[in-house]
Amino acid sequence: MTTVKIQGMSCQHCAAAVQKVVQELGATMVQVDVARGEARFEGKVDQEALRRAMAAQGYEVLA
């Protein structure tokens, strides 16, 4: 399971948006925790593509 820190999430709508983006990049079993500011997922996701996709949605991938 891969865990990435995501800055800018504040509600369940944010979590749903992040989950959708990560799934579109090929991940499975996506779990988003707004309180912890992170997304966990299985599968191989290109980190640069993830950063760009999150930035397009208004979020920043920190790690």
Distance bins in CASP14 RR format, pairs under 12 A and 6 or more apart:
PFRMAT RR
TARGET T0000
AUTHOR 0000-0000-0000
RMODE 2
METHOD distances of the structure
MODEL  1
1 27 0 0 0 0 0 1 0 0 0 0 0
1 28 0 0 0 0 0 1 0 0 0 0 0
1 29 1 0 0 1 0 0 0 0 0 0 0
1 30 0 0 0 0 0 1 0 0 0 0 0
1 31 0 0 0 0 1 0 0 0 0 0 0
1 38 0 0 0 0 0 1 0 0 0 0 0
1 39 0 0 0 0 0 1 0 0 0 0 0
1 40 1 0 1 0 0 0 0 0 0 0 0
1 41 1 0 0 1 0 0 0 0 0 0 0
1 42 1 0 1 0 0 0 0 0 0 0 0
1 43 0 0 0 0 1 0 0 0 0 0 0
1 45 0 0 0 0 0 1 0 0 0 0 0
2 22 0 0 0 0 1 0 0 0 0 0 0
2 25 0 0 0 0 0 1 0 0 0 0 0
2 26 0 0 0 0 0 1 0 0 0 0 0
2 27 1 0 0 1 0 0 0 0 0 0 0
2 28 0 0 0 0 0 1 0 0 0 0 0
2 29 0 0 0 0 0 1 0 0 0 0 0
2 30 0 0 0 0 0 1 0 0 0 0 0
2 31 0 0 0 0 0 1 0 0 0 0 0
2 38 0 0 0 0 0 1 0 0 0 0 0
2 39 0 0 0 0 1 0 0 0 0 0 0
2 40 1 0 0 1 0 0 0 0 0 0 0
2 41 1 0 1 0 0 0 0 0 0 0 0
2 42 1 0 0 1 0 0 0 0 0 0 0
2 43 1 0 0 1 0 0 0 0 0 0 0
2 44 0 0 0 0 1 0 0 0 0 0 0
2 45 1 0 0 1 0 0 0 0 0 0 0
2 46 0 0 0 0 0 1 0 0 0 0 0
2 47 0 0 0 0 1 0 0 0 0 0 0
2 50 0 0 0 0 1 0 0 0 0 0 0
2 61 0 0 0 0 0 1 0 0 0 0 0
2 63 0 0 0 0 0 1 0 0 0 0 0
3 22 0 0 0 0 0 1 0 0 0 0 0
3 27 0 0 0 0 0 1 0 0 0 0 0
3 30 0 0 0 0 0 1 0 0 0 0 0
3 31 0 0 0 0 1 0 0 0 0 0 0
3 32 0 0 0 0 0 1 0 0 0 0 0
3 33 0 0 0 0 1 0 0 0 0 0 0
3 36 0 0 0 0 1 0 0 0 0 0 0
3 37 0 0 0 0 1 0 0 0 0 0 0
3 38 1 0 1 0 0 0 0 0 0 0 0
3 39 1 0 0 1 0 0 0 0 0 0 0
3 40 1 0 1 0 0 0 0 0 0 0 0
3 41 0 0 0 0 1 0 0 0 0 0 0
3 42 0 0 0 0 0 1 0 0 0 0 0
3 45 0 0 0 0 0 1 0 0 0 0 0
3 61 0 0 0 0 0 1 0 0 0 0 0
3 62 0 0 0 0 0 1 0 0 0 0 0
3 63 0 0 0 0 1 0 0 0 0 0 0
4 18 0 0 0 0 1 0 0 0 0 0 0
4 21 0 0 0 0 0 1 0 0 0 0 0
4 22 0 0 0 0 1 0 0 0 0 0 0
4 25 0 0 0 0 0 1 0 0 0 0 0
4 27 0 0 0 0 0 1 0 0 0 0 0
4 30 0 0 0 0 0 1 0 0 0 0 0
4 31 0 0 0 0 0 1 0 0 0 0 0
4 32 0 0 0 0 0 1 0 0 0 0 0
4 33 0 0 0 0 0 1 0 0 0 0 0
4 36 0 0 0 0 0 1 0 0 0 0 0
4 37 0 0 0 0 1 0 0 0 0 0 0
4 38 1 0 0 1 0 0 0 0 0 0 0
4 39 1 0 1 0 0 0 0 0 0 0 0
4 40 0 0 0 0 1 0 0 0 0 0 0
4 41 0 0 0 0 1 0 0 0 0 0 0
4 45 0 0 0 0 1 0 0 0 0 0 0
4 47 0 0 0 0 1 0 0 0 0 0 0
4 50 1 0 0 1 0 0 0 0 0 0 0
4 51 0 0 0 0 1 0 0 0 0 0 0
4 53 0 0 0 0 0 1 0 0 0 0 0
4 54 0 0 0 0 1 0 0 0 0 0 0
4 59 0 0 0 0 0 1 0 0 0 0 0
4 60 0 0 0 0 0 1 0 0 0 0 0
4 61 1 0 1 0 0 0 0 0 0 0 0
4 62 1 0 0 1 0 0 0 0 0 0 0
4 63 1 0 0 1 0 0 0 0 0 0 0
5 18 0 0 0 0 0 1 0 0 0 0 0
5 32 0 0 0 0 0 1 0 0 0 0 0
5 33 0 0 0 0 0 1 0 0 0 0 0
5 36 0 0 0 0 1 0 0 0 0 0 0
5 37 1 0 0 1 0 0 0 0 0 0 0
5 38 1 0 1 0 0 0 0 0 0 0 0
5 39 0 0 0 0 1 0 0 0 0 0 0
5 40 0 0 0 0 0 1 0 0 0 0 0
5 50 0 0 0 0 0 1 0 0 0 0 0
5 51 0 0 0 0 0 1 0 0 0 0 0
5 54 0 0 0 0 0 1 0 0 0 0 0
5 59 0 0 0 0 0 1 0 0 0 0 0
5 60 0 0 0 0 1 0 0 0 0 0 0
5 61 1 0 0 1 0 0 0 0 0 0 0
5 62 1 1 0 0 0 0 0 0 0 0 0
5 63 1 0 1 0 0 0 0 0 0 0 0
6 14 0 0 0 0 1 0 0 0 0 0 0
6 15 0 0 0 0 1 0 0 0 0 0 0
6 17 0 0 0 0 0 1 0 0 0 0 0
6 18 1 0 0 1 0 0 0 0 0 0 0
6 19 0 0 0 0 0 1 0 0 0 0 0
6 21 0 0 0 0 1 0 0 0 0 0 0
6 22 0 0 0 0 1 0 0 0 0 0 0
6 30 0 0 0 0 0 1 0 0 0 0 0
6 32 1 0 0 1 0 0 0 0 0 0 0
6 33 0 0 0 0 1 0 0 0 0 0 0
6 34 0 0 0 0 1 0 0 0 0 0 0
6 36 0 0 0 0 1 0 0 0 0 0 0
6 37 1 0 1 0 0 0 0 0 0 0 0
6 38 1 0 0 1 0 0 0 0 0 0 0
6 39 1 0 1 0 0 0 0 0 0 0 0
6 40 0 0 0 0 0 1 0 0 0 0 0
6 41 0 0 0 0 0 1 0 0 0 0 0
6 50 0 0 0 0 1 0 0 0 0 0 0
6 51 0 0 0 0 0 1 0 0 0 0 0
6 53 0 0 0 0 0 1 0 0 0 0 0
6 54 1 0 0 1 0 0 0 0 0 0 0
6 55 0 0 0 0 0 1 0 0 0 0 0
6 57 0 0 0 0 1 0 0 0 0 0 0
6 58 0 0 0 0 1 0 0 0 0 0 0
6 59 1 0 1 0 0 0 0 0 0 0 0
6 60 1 0 0 1 0 0 0 0 0 0 0
6 61 1 0 1 0 0 0 0 0 0 0 0
6 62 1 0 0 1 0 0 0 0 0 0 0
6 63 0 0 0 0 1 0 0 0 0 0 0
7 14 0 0 0 0 0 1 0 0 0 0 0
7 18 0 0 0 0 0 1 0 0 0 0 0
7 34 0 0 0 0 0 1 0 0 0 0 0
7 36 0 0 0 0 0 1 0 0 0 0 0
7 37 1 0 0 1 0 0 0 0 0 0 0
7 38 0 0 0 0 0 1 0 0 0 0 0
7 39 0 0 0 0 0 1 0 0 0 0 0
7 51 0 0 0 0 0 1 0 0 0 0 0
7 54 0 0 0 0 1 0 0 0 0 0 0
7 55 0 0 0 0 0 1 0 0 0 0 0
7 57 0 0 0 0 0 1 0 0 0 0 0
7 58 0 0 0 0 1 0 0 0 0 0 0
7 59 1 0 0 1 0 0 0 0 0 0 0
7 60 1 0 1 0 0 0 0 0 0 0 0
7 61 1 0 0 1 0 0 0 0 0 0 0
7 62 1 0 1 0 0 0 0 0 0 0 0
7 63 0 0 0 0 0 1 0 0 0 0 0
8 14 1 0 0 1 0 0 0 0 0 0 0
8 15 0 0 0 0 0 1 0 0 0 0 0
8 17 0 0 0 0 0 1 0 0 0 0 0
8 18 0 0 0 0 1 0 0 0 0 0 0
8 32 0 0 0 0 0 1 0 0 0 0 0
8 34 0 0 0 0 1 0 0 0 0 0 0
8 37 1 0 0 1 0 0 0 0 0 0 0
8 38 0 0 0 0 0 1 0 0 0 0 0
8 39 0 0 0 0 0 1 0 0 0 0 0
8 54 0 0 0 0 1 0 0 0 0 0 0
8 55 0 0 0 0 0 1 0 0 0 0 0
8 57 0 0 0 0 1 0 0 0 0 0 0
8 58 1 0 0 1 0 0 0 0 0 0 0
8 59 1 0 1 0 0 0 0 0 0 0 0
8 60 1 0 0 1 0 0 0 0 0 0 0
8 61 0 0 0 0 0 1 0 0 0 0 0
8 62 0 0 0 0 1 0 0 0 0 0 0
9 15 1 0 0 1 0 0 0 0 0 0 0
9 16 0 0 0 0 0 1 0 0 0 0 0
9 17 0 0 0 0 1 0 0 0 0 0 0
9 18 1 0 0 1 0 0 0 0 0 0 0
9 19 0 0 0 0 0 1 0 0 0 0 0
9 21 0 0 0 0 0 1 0 0 0 0 0
9 32 1 0 0 1 0 0 0 0 0 0 0
9 33 0 0 0 0 1 0 0 0 0 0 0
9 34 1 0 1 0 0 0 0 0 0 0 0
9 35 0 0 0 0 1 0 0 0 0 0 0
9 36 0 0 0 0 1 0 0 0 0 0 0
9 37 1 0 1 0 0 0 0 0 0 0 0
9 38 0 0 0 0 1 0 0 0 0 0 0
9 39 0 0 0 0 1 0 0 0 0 0 0
9 54 0 0 0 0 1 0 0 0 0 0 0
9 57 0 0 0 0 1 0 0 0 0 0 0
9 58 0 0 0 0 1 0 0 0 0 0 0
9 59 1 0 0 1 0 0 0 0 0 0 0
9 60 0 0 0 0 0 1 0 0 0 0 0
9 61 0 0 0 0 0 1 0 0 0 0 0
9 62 0 0 0 0 0 1 0 0 0 0 0
10 17 0 0 0 0 0 1 0 0 0 0 0
10 18 0 0 0 0 0 1 0 0 0 0 0
10 34 1 0 0 1 0 0 0 0 0 0 0
10 35 0 0 0 0 0 1 0 0 0 0 0
10 37 0 0 0 0 1 0 0 0 0 0 0
10 58 0 0 0 0 0 1 0 0 0 0 0
10 59 0 0 0 0 0 1 0 0 0 0 0
11 17 0 0 0 0 1 0 0 0 0 0 0
11 18 0 0 0 0 0 1 0 0 0 0 0
11 32 0 0 0 0 0 1 0 0 0 0 0
11 34 1 0 0 1 0 0 0 0 0 0 0
11 35 0 0 0 0 0 1 0 0 0 0 0
11 37 0 0 0 0 0 1 0 0 0 0 0
12 18 0 0 0 0 0 1 0 0 0 0 0
12 19 0 0 0 0 0 1 0 0 0 0 0
12 32 0 0 0 0 1 0 0 0 0 0 0
12 33 0 0 0 0 0 1 0 0 0 0 0
12 34 1 0 0 1 0 0 0 0 0 0 0
12 35 0 0 0 0 0 1 0 0 0 0 0
13 19 0 0 0 0 0 1 0 0 0 0 0
13 20 0 0 0 0 0 1 0 0 0 0 0
13 32 0 0 0 0 0 1 0 0 0 0 0
13 34 0 0 0 0 1 0 0 0 0 0 0
13 57 0 0 0 0 0 1 0 0 0 0 0
13 59 0 0 0 0 0 1 0 0 0 0 0
14 20 0 0 0 0 0 1 0 0 0 0 0
14 21 0 0 0 0 0 1 0 0 0 0 0
14 32 0 0 0 0 1 0 0 0 0 0 0
14 33 0 0 0 0 0 1 0 0 0 0 0
14 34 1 0 0 1 0 0 0 0 0 0 0
14 35 0 0 0 0 0 1 0 0 0 0 0
14 37 0 0 0 0 1 0 0 0 0 0 0
14 39 0 0 0 0 0 1 0 0 0 0 0
14 54 0 0 0 0 0 1 0 0 0 0 0
14 57 0 0 0 0 1 0 0 0 0 0 0
14 58 0 0 0 0 1 0 0 0 0 0 0
14 59 1 0 0 1 0 0 0 0 0 0 0
15 21 0 0 0 0 0 1 0 0 0 0 0
15 22 0 0 0 0 0 1 0 0 0 0 0
15 30 0 0 0 0 1 0 0 0 0 0 0
15 31 0 0 0 0 1 0 0 0 0 0 0
15 32 1 0 1 0 0 0 0 0 0 0 0
15 33 1 0 0 1 0 0 0 0 0 0 0
15 34 1 0 1 0 0 0 0 0 0 0 0
15 35 0 0 0 0 1 0 0 0 0 0 0
15 36 0 0 0 0 0 1 0 0 0 0 0
15 37 0 0 0 0 1 0 0 0 0 0 0
15 38 0 0 0 0 0 1 0 0 0 0 0
15 39 0 0 0 0 1 0 0 0 0 0 0
15 40 0 0 0 0 0 1 0 0 0 0 0
15 57 0 0 0 0 0 1 0 0 0 0 0
15 59 0 0 0 0 0 1 0 0 0 0 0
16 22 0 0 0 0 0 1 0 0 0 0 0
16 23 0 0 0 0 0 1 0 0 0 0 0
16 30 0 0 0 0 0 1 0 0 0 0 0
16 32 1 0 0 1 0 0 0 0 0 0 0
16 34 0 0 0 0 0 1 0 0 0 0 0
16 39 0 0 0 0 0 1 0 0 0 0 0
16 57 0 0 0 0 0 1 0 0 0 0 0
17 23 0 0 0 0 0 1 0 0 0 0 0
17 24 0 0 0 0 0 1 0 0 0 0 0
17 30 0 0 0 0 0 1 0 0 0 0 0
17 32 0 0 0 0 1 0 0 0 0 0 0
17 34 0 0 0 0 0 1 0 0 0 0 0
17 39 0 0 0 0 0 1 0 0 0 0 0
17 53 0 0 0 0 0 1 0 0 0 0 0
17 54 0 0 0 0 1 0 0 0 0 0 0
17 56 0 0 0 0 0 1 0 0 0 0 0
17 57 1 0 1 0 0 0 0 0 0 0 0
17 58 0 0 0 0 1 0 0 0 0 0 0
17 59 1 0 0 1 0 0 0 0 0 0 0
18 24 0 0 0 0 0 1 0 0 0 0 0
18 25 0 0 0 0 0 1 0 0 0 0 0
18 27 0 0 0 0 0 1 0 0 0 0 0
18 30 0 0 0 0 1 0 0 0 0 0 0
18 31 0 0 0 0 0 1 0 0 0 0 0
18 32 1 0 1 0 0 0 0 0 0 0 0
18 33 0 0 0 0 0 1 0 0 0 0 0
18 34 0 0 0 0 1 0 0 0 0 0 0
18 37 0 0 0 0 1 0 0 0 0 0 0
18 38 0 0 0 0 1 0 0 0 0 0 0
18 39 1 0 1 0 0 0 0 0 0 0 0
18 40 0 0 0 0 0 1 0 0 0 0 0
18 41 0 0 0 0 0 1 0 0 0 0 0
18 50 0 0 0 0 0 1 0 0 0 0 0
18 53 0 0 0 0 1 0 0 0 0 0 0
18 54 1 0 0 1 0 0 0 0 0 0 0
18 56 0 0 0 0 0 1 0 0 0 0 0
18 57 1 0 0 1 0 0 0 0 0 0 0
18 58 0 0 0 0 0 1 0 0 0 0 0
18 59 1 0 0 1 0 0 0 0 0 0 0
18 60 0 0 0 0 0 1 0 0 0 0 0
18 61 0 0 0 0 1 0 0 0 0 0 0
19 25 0 0 0 0 0 1 0 0 0 0 0
19 26 0 0 0 0 0 1 0 0 0 0 0
19 27 0 0 0 0 1 0 0 0 0 0 0
19 28 0 0 0 0 0 1 0 0 0 0 0
19 29 0 0 0 0 0 1 0 0 0 0 0
19 30 1 0 1 0 0 0 0 0 0 0 0
19 31 0 0 0 0 1 0 0 0 0 0 0
19 32 1 0 1 0 0 0 0 0 0 0 0
19 33 0 0 0 0 0 1 0 0 0 0 0
19 34 0 0 0 0 0 1 0 0 0 0 0
19 39 1 0 0 1 0 0 0 0 0 0 0
19 40 0 0 0 0 0 1 0 0 0 0 0
19 41 0 0 0 0 1 0 0 0 0 0 0
19 54 0 0 0 0 0 1 0 0 0 0 0
19 57 0 0 0 0 0 1 0 0 0 0 0
19 59 0 0 0 0 0 1 0 0 0 0 0
20 26 0 0 0 0 0 1 0 0 0 0 0
20 27 0 0 0 0 0 1 0 0 0 0 0
20 30 0 0 0 0 1 0 0 0 0 0 0
20 32 0 0 0 0 1 0 0 0 0 0 0
20 39 0 0 0 0 0 1 0 0 0 0 0
20 41 0 0 0 0 0 1 0 0 0 0 0
20 53 0 0 0 0 1 0 0 0 0 0 0
20 54 0 0 0 0 0 1 0 0 0 0 0
20 57 0 0 0 0 1 0 0 0 0 0 0
20 59 0 0 0 0 0 1 0 0 0 0 0
21 27 0 0 0 0 1 0 0 0 0 0 0
21 30 0 0 0 0 1 0 0 0 0 0 0
21 32 0 0 0 0 0 1 0 0 0 0 0
21 39 0 0 0 0 1 0 0 0 0 0 0
21 41 0 0 0 0 0 1 0 0 0 0 0
21 45 0 0 0 0 1 0 0 0 0 0 0
21 49 0 0 0 0 1 0 0 0 0 0 0
21 50 1 0 0 1 0 0 0 0 0 0 0
21 51 0 0 0 0 0 1 0 0 0 0 0
21 52 0 0 0 0 0 1 0 0 0 0 0
21 53 1 0 1 0 0 0 0 0 0 0 0
21 54 1 0 0 1 0 0 0 0 0 0 0
21 55 0 0 0 0 0 1 0 0 0 0 0
21 56 0 0 0 0 1 0 0 0 0 0 0
21 57 1 0 0 1 0 0 0 0 0 0 0
21 58 0 0 0 0 0 1 0 0 0 0 0
21 59 0 0 0 0 1 0 0 0 0 0 0
21 61 0 0 0 0 0 1 0 0 0 0 0
22 28 0 0 0 0 1 0 0 0 0 0 0
22 29 0 0 0 0 0 1 0 0 0 0 0
22 30 1 0 1 0 0 0 0 0 0 0 0
22 31 0 0 0 0 1 0 0 0 0 0 0
22 32 1 0 0 1 0 0 0 0 0 0 0
22 38 0 0 0 0 0 1 0 0 0 0 0
22 39 1 0 1 0 0 0 0 0 0 0 0
22 40 0 0 0 0 1 0 0 0 0 0 0
22 41 1 0 1 0 0 0 0 0 0 0 0
22 42 0 0 0 0 0 1 0 0 0 0 0
22 43 0 0 0 0 1 0 0 0 0 0 0
22 44 0 0 0 0 0 1 0 0 0 0 0
22 45 1 0 0 1 0 0 0 0 0 0 0
22 46 0 0 0 0 0 1 0 0 0 0 0
22 47 0 0 0 0 0 1 0 0 0 0 0
22 49 0 0 0 0 0 1 0 0 0 0 0
22 50 1 0 0 1 0 0 0 0 0 0 0
22 51 0 0 0 0 0 1 0 0 0 0 0
22 53 0 0 0 0 1 0 0 0 0 0 0
22 54 0 0 0 0 1 0 0 0 0 0 0
22 57 0 0 0 0 0 1 0 0 0 0 0
22 59 0 0 0 0 0 1 0 0 0 0 0
22 61 0 0 0 0 0 1 0 0 0 0 0
23 29 0 0 0 0 1 0 0 0 0 0 0
23 30 1 0 1 0 0 0 0 0 0 0 0
23 31 0 0 0 0 0 1 0 0 0 0 0
23 32 0 0 0 0 0 1 0 0 0 0 0
23 39 0 0 0 0 0 1 0 0 0 0 0
23 41 0 0 0 0 1 0 0 0 0 0 0
23 42 0 0 0 0 0 1 0 0 0 0 0
23 43 0 0 0 0 0 1 0 0 0 0 0
23 45 0 0 0 0 1 0 0 0 0 0 0
23 50 0 0 0 0 0 1 0 0 0 0 0
23 53 0 0 0 0 0 1 0 0 0 0 0
24 30 0 0 0 0 0 1 0 0 0 0 0
24 41 0 0 0 0 0 1 0 0 0 0 0
24 45 0 0 0 0 1 0 0 0 0 0 0
24 46 0 0 0 0 0 1 0 0 0 0 0
24 49 0 0 0 0 1 0 0 0 0 0 0
24 50 0 0 0 0 0 1 0 0 0 0 0
24 53 1 0 0 1 0 0 0 0 0 0 0
24 54 0 0 0 0 0 1 0 0 0 0 0
24 56 0 0 0 0 0 1 0 0 0 0 0
24 57 0 0 0 0 0 1 0 0 0 0 0
25 39 0 0 0 0 0 1 0 0 0 0 0
25 41 0 0 0 0 1 0 0 0 0 0 0
25 43 0 0 0 0 1 0 0 0 0 0 0
25 44 0 0 0 0 1 0 0 0 0 0 0
25 45 1 0 1 0 0 0 0 0 0 0 0
25 46 1 0 0 1 0 0 0 0 0 0 0
25 47 0 0 0 0 1 0 0 0 0 0 0
25 48 0 0 0 0 0 1 0 0 0 0 0
25 49 1 0 1 0 0 0 0 0 0 0 0
25 50 1 0 1 0 0 0 0 0 0 0 0
25 51 0 0 0 0 0 1 0 0 0 0 0
25 52 0 0 0 0 1 0 0 0 0 0 0
25 53 1 0 0 1 0 0 0 0 0 0 0
25 54 0 0 0 0 1 0 0 0 0 0 0
25 56 0 0 0 0 0 1 0 0 0 0 0
25 57 0 0 0 0 0 1 0 0 0 0 0
25 61 0 0 0 0 0 1 0 0 0 0 0
26 41 0 0 0 0 1 0 0 0 0 0 0
26 42 0 0 0 0 1 0 0 0 0 0 0
26 43 1 0 0 1 0 0 0 0 0 0 0
26 44 1 0 0 1 0 0 0 0 0 0 0
26 45 1 0 0 1 0 0 0 0 0 0 0
26 46 0 0 0 0 1 0 0 0 0 0 0
26 49 0 0 0 0 1 0 0 0 0 0 0
26 50 0 0 0 0 0 1 0 0 0 0 0
26 53 0 0 0 0 0 1 0 0 0 0 0
27 39 0 0 0 0 1 0 0 0 0 0 0
27 40 0 0 0 0 1 0 0 0 0 0 0
27 41 1 1 0 0 0 0 0 0 0 0 0
27 42 1 0 0 1 0 0 0 0 0 0 0
27 43 1 0 1 0 0 0 0 0 0 0 0
27 44 0 0 0 0 1 0 0 0 0 0 0
27 45 1 0 1 0 0 0 0 0 0 0 0
27 46 0 0 0 0 0 1 0 0 0 0 0
27 47 0 0 0 0 0 1 0 0 0 0 0
27 49 0 0 0 0 0 1 0 0 0 0 0
27 50 0 0 0 0 1 0 0 0 0 0 0
27 53 0 0 0 0 0 1 0 0 0 0 0
28 40 0 0 0 0 0 1 0 0 0 0 0
28 41 1 0 0 1 0 0 0 0 0 0 0
28 42 1 0 1 0 0 0 0 0 0 0 0
28 43 1 0 1 0 0 0 0 0 0 0 0
28 44 0 0 0 0 0 1 0 0 0 0 0
28 45 0 0 0 0 0 1 0 0 0 0 0
29 39 0 0 0 0 0 1 0 0 0 0 0
29 40 0 0 0 0 1 0 0 0 0 0 0
29 41 1 0 0 1 0 0 0 0 0 0 0
29 42 1 0 1 0 0 0 0 0 0 0 0
29 43 0 0 0 0 1 0 0 0 0 0 0
29 45 0 0 0 0 0 1 0 0 0 0 0
30 38 0 0 0 0 0 1 0 0 0 0 0
30 39 1 0 0 1 0 0 0 0 0 0 0
30 40 1 0 0 1 0 0 0 0 0 0 0
30 41 1 0 1 0 0 0 0 0 0 0 0
30 42 0 0 0 0 1 0 0 0 0 0 0
30 43 0 0 0 0 1 0 0 0 0 0 0
30 45 0 0 0 0 1 0 0 0 0 0 0
30 50 0 0 0 0 0 1 0 0 0 0 0
31 37 0 0 0 0 0 1 0 0 0 0 0
31 38 0 0 0 0 1 0 0 0 0 0 0
31 39 1 0 0 1 0 0 0 0 0 0 0
31 40 1 0 1 0 0 0 0 0 0 0 0
31 41 1 0 0 1 0 0 0 0 0 0 0
31 42 0 0 0 0 1 0 0 0 0 0 0
32 38 1 0 0 1 0 0 0 0 0 0 0
32 39 1 0 1 0 0 0 0 0 0 0 0
32 40 1 0 0 1 0 0 0 0 0 0 0
32 41 0 0 0 0 1 0 0 0 0 0 0
32 54 0 0 0 0 0 1 0 0 0 0 0
32 59 0 0 0 0 0 1 0 0 0 0 0
33 39 1 0 0 1 0 0 0 0 0 0 0
33 40 1 0 0 1 0 0 0 0 0 0 0
33 41 0 0 0 0 0 1 0 0 0 0 0
34 59 0 0 0 0 0 1 0 0 0 0 0
36 62 0 0 0 0 0 1 0 0 0 0 0
37 54 0 0 0 0 0 1 0 0 0 0 0
37 59 0 0 0 0 1 0 0 0 0 0 0
37 60 0 0 0 0 0 1 0 0 0 0 0
37 61 0 0 0 0 0 1 0 0 0 0 0
37 62 0 0 0 0 1 0 0 0 0 0 0
37 63 0 0 0 0 0 1 0 0 0 0 0
38 59 0 0 0 0 0 1 0 0 0 0 0
38 61 0 0 0 0 0 1 0 0 0 0 0
38 62 0 0 0 0 1 0 0 0 0 0 0
38 63 0 0 0 0 1 0 0 0 0 0 0
39 45 0 0 0 0 1 0 0 0 0 0 0
39 50 0 0 0 0 1 0 0 0 0 0 0
39 53 0 0 0 0 0 1 0 0 0 0 0
39 54 0 0 0 0 1 0 0 0 0 0 0
39 57 0 0 0 0 0 1 0 0 0 0 0
39 59 0 0 0 0 1 0 0 0 0 0 0
39 61 0 0 0 0 1 0 0 0 0 0 0
39 62 0 0 0 0 0 1 0 0 0 0 0
39 63 0 0 0 0 0 1 0 0 0 0 0
41 50 0 0 0 0 1 0 0 0 0 0 0
43 50 0 0 0 0 0 1 0 0 0 0 0
44 50 0 0 0 0 0 1 0 0 0 0 0
45 51 0 0 0 0 0 1 0 0 0 0 0
45 52 0 0 0 0 0 1 0 0 0 0 0
45 53 0 0 0 0 1 0 0 0 0 0 0
45 54 0 0 0 0 0 1 0 0 0 0 0
45 61 0 0 0 0 0 1 0 0 0 0 0
46 52 0 0 0 0 1 0 0 0 0 0 0
46 53 0 0 0 0 1 0 0 0 0 0 0
46 61 0 0 0 0 0 1 0 0 0 0 0
47 53 0 0 0 0 0 1 0 0 0 0 0
47 54 0 0 0 0 0 1 0 0 0 0 0
47 61 1 0 0 1 0 0 0 0 0 0 0
47 62 0 0 0 0 0 1 0 0 0 0 0
47 63 0 0 0 0 1 0 0 0 0 0 0
48 54 0 0 0 0 0 1 0 0 0 0 0
48 55 0 0 0 0 0 1 0 0 0 0 0
48 61 0 0 0 0 1 0 0 0 0 0 0
49 55 0 0 0 0 0 1 0 0 0 0 0
49 56 0 0 0 0 0 1 0 0 0 0 0
49 61 0 0 0 0 0 1 0 0 0 0 0
50 56 0 0 0 0 0 1 0 0 0 0 0
50 57 0 0 0 0 0 1 0 0 0 0 0
50 59 0 0 0 0 0 1 0 0 0 0 0
50 60 0 0 0 0 0 1 0 0 0 0 0
50 61 1 0 1 0 0 0 0 0 0 0 0
50 62 0 0 0 0 0 1 0 0 0 0 0
50 63 0 0 0 0 0 1 0 0 0 0 0
51 57 0 0 0 0 0 1 0 0 0 0 0
51 58 0 0 0 0 0 1 0 0 0 0 0
51 59 0 0 0 0 1 0 0 0 0 0 0
51 60 0 0 0 0 1 0 0 0 0 0 0
51 61 1 0 1 0 0 0 0 0 0 0 0
51 62 0 0 0 0 1 0 0 0 0 0 0
51 63 0 0 0 0 0 1 0 0 0 0 0
52 58 0 0 0 0 0 1 0 0 0 0 0
52 59 0 0 0 0 0 1 0 0 0 0 0
52 60 0 0 0 0 0 1 0 0 0 0 0
52 61 0 0 0 0 1 0 0 0 0 0 0
53 59 0 0 0 0 1 0 0 0 0 0 0
53 60 0 0 0 0 0 1 0 0 0 0 0
53 61 0 0 0 0 1 0 0 0 0 0 0
54 60 1 0 0 1 0 0 0 0 0 0 0
54 61 1 0 1 0 0 0 0 0 0 0 0
54 62 0 0 0 0 0 1 0 0 0 0 0
55 61 0 0 0 0 1 0 0 0 0 0 0
55 62 0 0 0 0 0 1 0 0 0 0 0
END
